[in-house]
Amino acid sequence: MKKIVLAAVFAVASVAANAQVWMGGEVGYQHTKTTLNGNELSKNNTFTLLPEIGYTLNDNWDIAAAVGFGHRDDDNASTNNFILNPYARYKAVKAGNFTFFLDGGFAYELEHTHGVDDNTNTWEIAIKPGFSYAISPKVSLVAHIGKLGWAFQKTGDVKTNQVNVGVDNAVAFGAYVSF
């Protein structure tokens, strides 16, 4: 038994010794205003904060998790979101300071609208292509462009299945700092 525990400790220590920790994430803001003949019909503000922490395992693979929060105010309601997204990143192509990658993982989102009894739960499995640009050895700018995935959403008794394919449904920007 001691040999098994010692081997497990050695394996974890080996991975940790070669791993490089990075932190970063994405911040988003959206303001929407709808008018008809100069009269305001509606407006809303959406804010998201999605910090991430990850480990670089080798030249091609990272593992990471994002845990975040979103908030939306509009004329009718206020909504809060909790987001959990563990994933693995495969760095497919490197060219100079650019790296093209694929993030594959699972995401869970809990949405609560104030004054509404039923929360919305969303589960998603997706692959998100993206690229990073290293502006220094320790700092990179990152962009995700679209996704390929499947999502299941449940609000009370209402269930929705969704397939996402394309680059126009999600574009996100962020930055990472390596330690």
C-alpha positions in Angstrom: 0.0 0.0 0.0 2.8 2.4 0.8 4.4 1.8 -2.6 1.1 2.7 -4.3 0.7 5.9 -2.3 4.4 6.8 -2.9 4.0 6.2 -6.7 0.8 8.3 -6.8 2.6 11.2 -4.9 5.6 10.9 -7.3 3.3 11.0 -10.3 1.4 14.1 -9.1 4.7 15.8 -8.1 6.1 15.1 -11.6 3.1 16.6 -13.3 3.1 19.6 -11.0 6.8 20.2 -11.5 6.3 20.4 -15.3 3.1 22.4 -15.1 3.0 26.1 -15.6 0.2 28.0 -13.9 -1.7 30.7 -15.7 -4.5 32.9 -14.7 -6.7 35.2 -16.7 -10.2 35.3 -18.1 -12.7 37.4 -19.9 -14.8 40.4 -19.0 -17.8 41.4 -21.1 -20.3 44.3 -21.3 -23.2 44.7 -23.7 -25.7 47.6 -23.9 -28.8 47.2 -26.1 -31.3 49.9 -26.8 -34.3 49.5 -29.1 -36.3 52.4 -30.5 -39.2 52.8 -32.8 -39.8 56.2 -34.5 -37.5 57.9 -32.0 -39.3 56.3 -29.0 -37.4 54.0 -26.7 -39.0 50.6 -26.6 -36.5 48.8 -24.4 -32.9 48.8 -23.1 -30.7 46.4 -21.2 -27.2 46.1 -19.8 -25.3 42.8 -19.5 -22.1 42.3 -17.6 -20.0 39.1 -17.3 -16.9 38.3 -15.4 -15.3 34.9 -16.1 -11.9 34.4 -14.4 -9.9 31.3 -15.3 -7.0 29.3 -13.8 -5.1 26.7 -15.8 -2.0 24.5 -15.9 0.2 24.0 -18.9 0.9 20.2 -18.9 3.2 20.2 -21.9 3.7 22.0 -25.2 0.3 20.9 -26.6 -2.0 20.5 -23.6 -3.5 22.7 -20.9 -6.2 22.0 -18.3 -8.2 24.8 -16.9 -11.4 25.9 -15.2 -13.4 29.1 -15.5 -15.8 30.1 -12.7 -17.8 33.3 -13.3 -20.8 35.5 -12.9 -23.1 37.4 -15.2 -25.7 40.0 -14.5 -28.4 41.5 -16.8 -30.8 44.4 -16.1 -33.5 45.3 -18.5 -36.9 47.1 -18.4 -38.7 44.0 -17.1 -36.3 42.0 -15.0 -32.9 41.5 -13.4 -31.0 38.3 -14.0 -28.0 36.8 -12.3 -25.9 33.9 -13.8 -23.4 31.5 -12.2 -21.0 29.8 -14.7 -18.7 26.8 -14.2 -16.6 25.6 -17.1 -13.8 23.1 -16.7 -12.0 22.3 -20.0 -8.9 20.9 -21.7 -7.0 23.0 -24.3 -5.2 21.4 -27.3 -2.7 23.8 -28.9 -2.9 22.6 -32.5 -0.8 25.1 -34.5 1.9 27.5 -33.5 3.3 30.2 -35.8 5.6 32.8 -34.2 3.7 34.5 -31.3 0.3 33.1 -32.5 -1.2 29.8 -31.3 -4.4 28.3 -32.7 -6.1 26.1 -30.1 -9.3 24.0 -29.4 -10.9 24.1 -26.0 -13.1 21.1 -25.3 -15.1 20.8 -22.1 -18.3 20.9 -20.1 -20.1 24.0 -18.9 -22.9 24.5 -16.4 -24.9 27.7 -16.0 -27.5 28.6 -13.4 -29.6 31.6 -14.2 -31.9 33.2 -11.7 -34.4 35.9 -12.7 -35.6 38.1 -9.8 -39.3 37.6 -9.1 -39.4 34.2 -11.0 -39.7 31.0 -9.1 -38.0 28.6 -11.6 -34.3 28.9 -12.2 -32.8 28.0 -15.6 -30.2 25.3 -15.6 -28.0 24.8 -18.7 -25.5 22.0 -19.4 -23.3 22.1 -22.4 -20.6 20.1 -24.1 -18.6 22.0 -26.6 -15.4 22.6 -28.6 -14.4 26.2 -28.9 -11.7 27.2 -31.4 -9.6 30.1 -30.6 -6.2 31.7 -30.9 -3.7 33.4 -28.6 -1.1 36.0 -29.2 1.9 36.2 -26.8 2.7 39.8 -26.3 5.5 38.8 -23.9 6.8 35.4 -22.5 4.3 35.8 -19.6 1.3 37.6 -21.1 -1.1 36.4 -23.9 -4.2 37.9 -25.5 -6.8 35.3 -26.3 -9.9 35.1 -28.5 -12.5 32.4 -28.8 -14.4 32.4 -32.1 -17.7 30.4 -32.2 -18.2 26.9 -31.0 -19.4 23.4 -31.9 -21.5 21.9 -29.2 -24.7 20.6 -27.7 -26.6 22.2 -24.8 -29.6 21.1 -22.7 -31.6 23.8 -20.8 -34.3 23.3 -18.3 -36.6 25.9 -16.7 -39.3 24.4 -14.6 -41.0 21.8 -16.9 -39.7 23.5 -20.1 -36.8 21.6 -21.7 -34.7 22.8 -24.6 -32.0 21.0 -26.7 -29.7 23.1 -28.7 -27.0 22.4 -31.3 -24.4 25.2 -31.8 -22.3 25.3 -35.0 -20.6 28.3 -36.4 -18.4 31.3 -35.8 -21.1 33.9 -35.5 -22.7 32.7 -32.3 -20.0 33.5 -29.8 -16.9 35.7 -29.9 -15.0 36.4 -26.7 -11.7 38.1 -25.8 -9.5 37.8 -22.8 -6.0 37.8 -21.5 -3.8 35.4 -19.5 -0.7 35.8 -17.3 1.6 32.9 -16.8 3.6 32.3 -13.6 
